[in-house]
Amino acid sequence: MITILETQKHWCHRTSPLIIKRVTFTYLCSTANDTQNLAATLGKAVKSGDVIAFFSDLGGGKTTFVKGLARGMDVTDVVQSPTFTISQIHQAGRGLELHHFDFYRLGEAGIMSAELAESLAQPNAVVAIEWGDIMRSVMPKQYIHMTLRTQDNEARLIIIECPQQATHIIKALQNYQQNRTGQ
């Protein structure tokens, strides 16, 4: 079961002193399947140039979310955390690619900032970054900020902060909420 806790608009800054208006959606997902279903909604809505950065503790559900994101993007290969390879590229539907990064083993952006920059420059890339806090200094200003918090063995509190310019994501999440609440 997914419980929609709140939606709000606010101003915040994440990567620079530039103020970015964001819309925040908060969900409580009871199971890993619920998490993947929410993520698939995002996967159906993403477009080239979207960057999604994940912030969570170890075992917080980042890879589970990326698996659902990939499913929504029509990725057919097996999606696993690229903890040891650091990055994987998956072919997706609609001519997109999912560039999946896991920076868990890094203490700082270092040389990986160049690889991330290459992915960000790809015209058909959607970039998912696990352990986004490590790369925060080199990420674009307009990214989707995902916070996942463990509630129990499977339940996750998921906070999605979208830049106001990500209207395609905001609309998809609003439609998702309306469909879930029957409004």
Buried (B, 14 or more C-beta within 10 A) or exposed (E): EBEBEEBEEEEEEBBEEEEBEBBBBBBBBBBBEBBBBBBBBBBBBBEBBBBBBBBBEEEBBBBBBBBBBBBBBBBEEEBEBBEEEBBBBBBBEEEBBBBBBBBBEBEEBEEBBEEBEEBBEBEBBBBBBBBBEBBBEBBBEBBBBBBBBBEEEBBBBBBBBBBEEBEBBBEBBEEBBEEBEEE
